[in-house]
Amino acid sequence: MSASCEAAPRSHARWTPPEAVDGVHWVAAAECAGEGAFAAQFASLLAVIDQPTRRGPAAPVVVCGTVFLRGQGDRPEAARLLAAHFNDSVPPVSFVVQPPASGAAAAVEWWGIDAGAAQVERFGAEVTTVTARGLRWLHVGGIAVGAGPVAHAQTHTGLERIGRALAVAGGDLGALVRTWFYLGEIGGHEAGGERYQEFNRGRSEVYRGVHFRAGTGGGADRPIYPASTGIGMEGGGLTLAGLALQSERGDVVLRTIENPGQVPAYQYSRRYSPESPKFSRAMSVTADDFAGLWVSGTASIRDSESTHVGDFDGQVRQTMENIERLISPANLAAHGLERGGATLADLAVARVYLKRAADAARCEELLRPLFGDAPVIQVVADVCRPELLVEIEAAFFPRCGRARP
């Protein structure tokens, strides 16, 4: 599925080519080796962009990215280097202060296409669209709300900005299939209460006015929300990103997927949050020539209770058991989908959020036999519950969705 690339002496990178994703997009993940000046290290991460397309004449086109930084002070230099690399036409890029668990100065995740593989349009600095085979993907990023407001107000502001950005590109919040929320001081408290709970309150209020157009499965009359990750970052701000989909094809099915071993997050008891977290465990997108699964941030939770408290290995294993059960063909069949189920062999990219950097080496030991050479980034970040030590998100593209010859 994936190949390693030696982008530069000071970077380590892996990438997944288009034929192992959706036939259009490629994805690359890389981190610095942790030596030398920040500018030199970050330049090596920019060189990774050229790697996925060296096998052919097409030029690489980056449609969005996420930059994980060791500290907020490195952001201006990273932004300057990005502007120089992209000739002041930087795609949507989200800067997140989540230190790479290896100690590197920075890590990146790039999503792109080979030039000519699709129609690409830019709508300002926050949205890039990719249109191919009747599917129009809207990549949204680079939306940051400063540390001034409380989390409730930050969330309203951030989602309103995503809505405006999508509107410029002809979309709206109802087209979202995947969201990312990086919340500073996620476990902290402010006047309204715990910041994560206030974030949930703000998201719930905005979503009440949104008609999400994904369908539900198994005949169940359940709410519809995008797949999502809500995770901590350093500082007191909020950074947001999203992925939306538009299509007029009659064979496209968008379906929210829940885990039979977990209570849906939006049904959590008020003891976790007065307003429950409004997201689905995964979002499935299938069509005649395409299948994809976007898995939300997943942790060691059974029903709605945290498990293996104090046991890092146990939490990793439970998290992976949750993911495997969620994406399995049997679970998708239970949601009314005859195809689109996946295994870990279909992994295109994953992110691992660790509460403690000291767990990075052990986490690598546990996950590498499962993830193989797929692009995986490990960063240090607070999880929404203090007892949870790890959270994992991923995207899978099942082989049943490959384009027909």
C-alpha positions as CSV (number, residue, x, y, z in Angstrom):
1,M,0.0,0.0,0.0
2,S,2.6,2.5,1.1
3,A,6.2,3.3,0.2
4,S,9.0,4.9,2.2
5,C,10.7,7.9,0.7
6,E,14.0,9.5,1.6
7,A,12.9,13.1,1.1
8,A,16.0,14.7,2.7
9,P,18.6,13.6,5.2
10,R,16.7,15.2,8.0
11,S,13.2,13.8,7.4
12,H,11.5,10.4,7.8
13,A,8.4,10.0,5.6
14,R,5.9,7.5,4.4
15,W,3.2,7.9,1.8
16,T,0.2,6.2,0.3
17,P,-0.2,6.5,-3.4
18,P,-3.5,7.3,-5.2
19,E,-4.2,3.7,-6.3
20,A,-4.4,2.8,-2.6
21,V,-6.6,5.7,-1.6
22,D,-9.4,6.7,-4.0
23,G,-7.5,6.7,-7.3
24,V,-7.1,10.5,-7.1
25,H,-5.6,11.6,-3.7
26,W,-2.3,10.6,-2.3
27,V,-1.3,11.2,1.4
28,A,2.1,11.6,2.9
29,A,3.2,11.9,6.5
30,A,6.7,12.9,7.6
31,E,8.6,14.2,10.6
32,C,12.0,15.8,11.1
33,A,14.9,13.8,12.5
34,G,15.1,16.2,15.4
35,E,18.5,17.7,14.6
36,G,19.7,21.1,13.4
37,A,18.0,24.5,13.0
38,F,14.2,24.5,12.7
39,A,14.4,26.1,9.2
40,A,16.5,23.2,7.9
41,Q,14.3,20.6,9.5
42,F,11.1,22.1,8.2
43,A,12.6,22.5,4.7
44,S,13.0,18.7,4.6
45,L,9.3,18.2,5.3
46,L,8.5,20.4,2.4
47,A,10.7,18.3,0.1
48,V,8.4,15.3,0.9
49,I,5.7,16.9,-1.3
50,D,7.7,16.0,-4.4
51,Q,8.1,12.4,-3.5
52,P,4.7,10.8,-4.3
53,T,4.9,11.7,-8.0
54,R,8.5,11.0,-8.9
55,R,7.4,7.8,-10.5
56,G,5.8,9.8,-13.4
57,P,5.8,13.1,-15.2
58,A,2.9,14.6,-13.3
59,A,3.6,17.4,-10.8
60,P,2.4,17.1,-7.2
61,V,-0.5,19.3,-6.1
62,V,-1.0,19.7,-2.4
63,V,-4.7,20.3,-1.5
64,C,-4.4,20.6,2.3
65,G,-2.0,19.9,5.1
66,T,-1.6,19.7,8.9
67,V,1.6,20.9,10.5
68,F,2.3,19.6,14.0
69,L,4.7,21.9,15.9
70,R,6.9,21.4,19.0
71,G,6.1,25.0,20.1
72,Q,4.0,28.0,19.1
73,G,7.2,30.1,18.6
74,D,8.0,28.0,15.5
75,R,4.8,28.9,13.7
76,P,6.0,32.2,12.0
77,E,9.1,30.5,10.5
78,A,7.0,27.5,9.3
79,A,4.5,29.9,7.7
80,R,7.3,31.8,6.0
81,L,8.8,28.7,4.6
82,L,5.4,27.5,3.4
83,A,4.8,30.8,1.6
84,A,8.2,30.6,-0.1
85,H,7.7,27.0,-1.2
86,F,4.2,27.6,-2.6
87,N,5.0,31.0,-4.1
88,D,2.5,32.7,-1.7
89,S,-0.3,30.4,-2.9
90,V,-0.4,28.1,0.2
91,P,-3.1,25.5,0.3
92,P,-5.3,25.2,3.5
93,V,-2.8,24.3,6.2
94,S,-3.7,23.9,9.9
95,F,-0.9,24.7,12.4
96,V,-1.4,22.6,15.6
97,V,0.9,22.8,18.6
98,Q,1.1,19.1,19.4
99,P,4.8,18.1,19.7
100,P,5.8,15.1,17.7
101,A,6.2,12.3,20.3
102,S,9.7,11.5,18.9
103,G,11.0,14.9,20.0
104,A,11.2,16.2,16.4
105,A,10.7,19.9,15.8
106,A,7.8,19.3,13.5
107,A,5.7,16.7,11.6
108,V,3.4,17.1,8.7
109,E,0.5,15.3,6.9
110,W,0.0,16.3,3.3
111,W,-3.0,15.4,1.1
112,G,-2.6,16.0,-2.6
113,I,-3.2,14.7,-6.1
114,D,-1.1,14.2,-9.2
115,A,-1.5,17.1,-11.6
116,G,-4.1,16.2,-14.2
117,A,-5.8,13.6,-12.0
118,A,-8.7,15.9,-11.1
119,Q,-10.0,19.4,-11.4
120,V,-8.5,21.5,-8.5
121,E,-9.9,24.9,-7.5
122,R,-8.7,27.3,-4.7
123,F,-11.2,29.4,-2.8
124,G,-9.0,31.7,-0.7
125,A,-6.6,30.4,1.9
126,E,-9.1,28.1,3.6
127,V,-10.7,25.8,0.9
128,T,-9.4,23.7,-1.9
129,T,-11.8,21.5,-4.0
130,V,-10.9,18.4,-5.9
131,T,-13.4,17.1,-8.5
132,A,-13.1,13.8,-10.2
133,R,-15.5,11.0,-11.3
134,G,-18.5,13.1,-10.2
135,L,-17.2,13.5,-6.6
136,R,-16.3,17.0,-5.4
137,W,-14.3,17.0,-2.2
138,L,-13.9,20.3,-0.3
139,H,-10.8,20.4,1.9
140,V,-11.1,23.1,4.6
141,G,-8.2,24.1,6.9
142,G,-6.2,26.9,8.4
143,I,-9.1,28.1,10.6
144,A,-7.8,29.3,13.9
145,V,-9.6,31.1,16.7
146,G,-7.4,33.0,19.2
147,A,-7.1,32.3,22.9
148,G,-9.3,35.3,24.0
149,P,-12.9,33.9,24.0
150,V,-14.1,31.0,26.1
151,A,-14.5,27.6,24.4
152,H,-18.2,28.0,23.8
153,A,-17.7,31.2,21.9
154,Q,-14.6,29.9,20.2
155,T,-16.6,27.0,18.8
156,H,-19.4,29.1,17.5
157,T,-16.8,31.4,15.8
158,G,-14.8,28.5,14.3
159,L,-17.8,26.7,12.9
160,E,-19.3,29.9,11.5
161,R,-15.9,30.5,9.7
162,I,-16.0,26.9,8.3
163,G,-19.5,27.6,7.1
164,R,-18.5,30.9,5.4
165,A,-15.5,29.2,3.8
166,L,-17.6,26.4,2.4
167,A,-20.2,28.9,1.2
168,V,-17.5,30.7,-0.9
169,A,-16.8,27.3,-2.6
170,G,-20.5,26.6,-3.1
171,G,-20.9,24.3,-0.1
172,D,-22.3,24.4,3.4
173,L,-21.9,22.8,6.8
174,G,-24.4,20.1,5.9
175,A,-21.9,18.6,3.4
176,L,-19.3,17.9,6.1
177,V,-18.3,14.3,6.4
178,R,-15.2,14.7,8.7
179,T,-14.1,17.4,11.2
180,W,-11.1,18.1,13.4
181,F,-11.1,20.3,16.5
182,Y,-7.9,21.0,18.2
183,L,-8.8,22.7,21.5
184,G,-6.2,24.4,23.7
185,E,-6.3,23.4,27.4
186,I,-9.0,20.9,26.6
187,G,-9.2,19.6,30.2
188,G,-9.0,23.1,31.8
189,H,-11.8,25.1,33.4
190,E,-13.2,28.5,32.7
191,A,-16.2,30.6,33.8
192,G,-18.7,28.4,32.1
193,G,-17.2,25.1,33.2
194,E,-14.8,22.6,31.7
195,R,-13.5,23.7,28.4
196,Y,-14.3,20.4,26.6
197,Q,-17.8,20.6,27.9
198,E,-18.2,24.2,26.8
199,F,-16.9,23.2,23.4
200,N,-19.6,20.4,23.2
201,R,-22.2,23.0,24.2
202,G,-21.1,25.3,21.4
203,R,-20.9,22.6,18.8
204,S,-24.4,21.3,19.8
205,E,-25.9,24.7,19.4
206,V,-24.5,25.2,15.9
207,Y,-25.4,21.7,14.7
208,R,-29.0,22.2,15.7
209,G,-29.4,24.4,12.7
210,V,-27.6,22.1,10.3
211,H,-29.1,19.4,8.0
212,F,-26.3,16.9,7.5
213,R,-27.0,15.0,4.4
214,A,-25.4,11.6,5.1
215,G,-27.8,8.8,5.6
216,T,-28.2,6.3,8.4
217,G,-28.2,2.6,8.2
218,G,-29.9,-0.5,9.4
219,G,-33.3,1.2,9.4
220,A,-32.4,3.1,12.5
221,D,-33.7,6.5,13.1
222,R,-30.6,8.0,14.6
223,P,-29.1,11.5,14.5
224,I,-26.6,12.3,11.7
225,Y,-23.3,14.0,12.6
226,P,-19.9,14.0,10.8
227,A,-17.0,11.8,11.9
228,S,-14.7,13.9,14.1
229,T,-11.7,14.3,16.4
230,G,-11.8,16.6,19.3
231,I,-8.4,16.6,20.9
232,G,-6.2,18.9,23.0
233,M,-3.3,21.2,21.9
234,E,-1.0,23.6,23.7
235,G,-2.3,27.1,24.2
236,G,-5.8,28.4,24.7
237,G,-7.1,28.7,21.2
238,L,-9.1,26.5,18.8
239,T,-8.0,25.2,15.4
240,L,-10.5,23.6,13.0
241,A,-10.4,21.7,9.8
242,G,-12.9,19.7,7.8
243,L,-13.7,17.6,4.8
244,A,-16.9,17.9,2.8
245,L,-18.4,16.1,-0.1
246,Q,-20.8,17.1,-2.9
247,S,-22.0,14.8,-5.7
248,E,-25.0,14.5,-8.0
249,R,-24.2,10.9,-8.7
250,G,-27.1,8.6,-7.9
251,D,-24.9,5.8,-6.6
252,V,-23.1,7.7,-3.8
253,V,-24.1,6.6,-0.3
254,L,-23.0,8.5,2.8
255,R,-23.7,6.7,6.0
256,T,-22.8,7.3,9.6
257,I,-21.3,4.2,11.3
258,E,-21.6,3.4,15.0
259,N,-19.8,0.7,17.0
260,P,-22.1,-2.0,18.5
261,G,-19.7,-2.2,21.5
262,Q,-20.0,1.5,22.3
263,V,-22.8,3.9,23.2
264,P,-23.0,6.5,20.4
265,A,-21.2,9.6,21.7
266,Y,-24.2,11.8,21.1
267,Q,-26.1,9.6,23.6
268,Y,-23.6,9.9,26.4
269,S,-24.9,10.5,29.9
270,R,-24.8,14.1,31.1
271,R,-22.2,13.1,33.7
272,Y,-19.7,13.2,30.9
273,S,-20.9,16.5,29.5
274,P,-24.2,18.4,29.8
275,E,-24.3,18.5,26.0
276,S,-23.1,15.2,24.6
277,P,-20.4,15.2,21.9
278,K,-22.1,15.5,18.5
279,F,-20.1,13.1,16.2
280,S,-20.4,9.7,14.7
281,R,-17.8,7.0,15.2
282,A,-17.1,6.8,11.5
283,M,-18.4,8.0,8.1
284,S,-18.7,5.7,5.2
285,V,-18.8,6.9,1.6
286,T,-19.4,4.3,-1.1
287,A,-20.2,4.4,-4.8
288,D,-19.9,2.0,-7.7
289,D,-16.1,2.8,-8.0
290,F,-15.2,4.1,-4.6
291,A,-15.3,3.2,-0.9
292,G,-13.9,5.1,2.0
293,L,-14.2,5.1,5.8
294,W,-13.2,8.0,8.0
295,V,-12.8,6.9,11.6
296,S,-13.2,9.4,14.4
297,G,-10.8,9.8,17.2
298,T,-11.1,6.5,19.1
299,A,-10.0,5.5,22.6
300,S,-10.3,2.7,25.1
301,I,-14.0,3.0,25.8
302,R,-16.5,0.2,26.0
303,D,-20.2,1.2,26.1
304,S,-19.5,4.7,27.5
305,E,-16.9,3.8,30.2
306,S,-13.1,4.2,30.0
307,T,-11.4,0.8,30.3
308,H,-7.8,-0.3,31.2
309,V,-7.3,2.7,33.4
310,G,-3.6,3.0,34.1
311,D,-2.7,0.3,31.6
312,F,-1.2,1.8,28.4
313,D,-0.9,-1.5,26.5
314,G,-4.5,-2.4,27.4
315,Q,-5.7,0.9,26.2
316,V,-4.0,0.6,22.9
317,R,-5.3,-2.9,22.3
318,Q,-8.9,-1.9,23.3
319,T,-8.7,1.1,21.0
320,M,-7.6,-1.1,18.0
321,E,-10.3,-3.6,18.9
322,N,-12.8,-0.8,18.7
323,I,-11.5,0.4,15.3
324,E,-11.4,-3.1,13.8
325,R,-15.0,-3.9,14.9
326,L,-16.2,-0.5,13.7
327,I,-14.9,-0.9,10.2
328,S,-15.6,-4.6,9.8
329,P,-17.7,-5.8,6.9
330,A,-20.1,-7.3,9.4
331,N,-20.7,-4.0,11.1
332,L,-21.2,-2.2,7.8
333,A,-23.7,-4.9,6.8
334,A,-25.5,-4.2,10.1
335,H,-25.8,-0.6,8.9
336,G,-27.3,-1.7,5.6
337,L,-24.2,-1.6,3.5
338,E,-23.3,-4.7,1.6
339,R,-19.9,-3.4,0.7
340,G,-17.4,-0.8,2.1
341,G,-16.2,-2.8,5.1
342,A,-12.5,-2.8,5.7
343,T,-9.6,-4.4,7.5
344,L,-6.4,-2.8,8.8
345,A,-4.7,-3.7,5.5
346,D,-6.9,-1.0,3.9
347,L,-5.3,1.8,6.1
348,A,-4.3,4.9,4.2
349,V,-3.2,7.1,7.1
350,A,-3.5,7.3,10.9
351,R,-2.7,9.7,13.7
352,V,-1.9,8.7,17.2
353,Y,-2.4,11.2,20.0
354,L,-0.4,10.3,23.2
355,K,-0.9,11.9,26.6
356,R,2.7,11.0,27.5
357,A,5.7,11.2,25.1
358,A,7.3,8.4,27.1
359,D,4.8,6.0,25.7
360,A,5.8,6.6,22.1
361,A,8.3,3.8,21.7
362,R,6.0,1.2,23.2
363,C,3.1,2.5,21.1
364,E,5.2,2.0,18.0
365,E,5.9,-1.6,19.0
366,L,2.3,-2.3,19.5
367,L,1.0,-0.6,16.3
368,R,3.6,-1.2,13.6
369,P,2.7,-4.9,13.2
370,L,-0.9,-3.7,12.7
371,F,-0.3,-0.6,10.6
372,G,2.7,-1.8,8.5
373,D,4.3,1.0,6.5
374,A,1.2,3.2,6.3
375,P,1.8,6.9,7.1
376,V,1.3,7.3,10.9
377,I,2.1,10.4,13.0
378,Q,2.5,10.2,16.8
379,V,2.0,13.5,18.6
380,V,1.6,14.5,22.3
381,A,-1.8,15.8,23.2
382,D,-4.3,15.8,26.0
383,V,-7.3,13.5,25.5
384,C,-10.7,14.7,26.6
385,R,-10.8,12.3,29.6
386,P,-7.9,12.5,32.1
387,E,-7.7,8.7,32.5
388,L,-7.3,8.1,28.7
389,L,-3.7,7.8,27.6
390,V,-4.1,7.4,23.8
391,E,-6.5,8.3,21.0
392,I,-6.3,7.1,17.4
393,E,-7.9,8.2,14.2
394,A,-7.6,6.8,10.7
395,A,-8.9,6.6,7.2
396,F,-9.4,3.4,5.3
397,F,-10.0,2.8,1.6
398,P,-11.3,-0.8,1.1
399,R,-10.1,-2.7,-1.9
400,C,-13.7,-3.3,-3.0
401,G,-13.8,0.3,-3.8
402,R,-11.0,0.3,-6.4
403,A,-11.9,1.7,-9.8
404,R,-12.8,-1.0,-12.3
405,P,-10.3,-1.7,-15.1
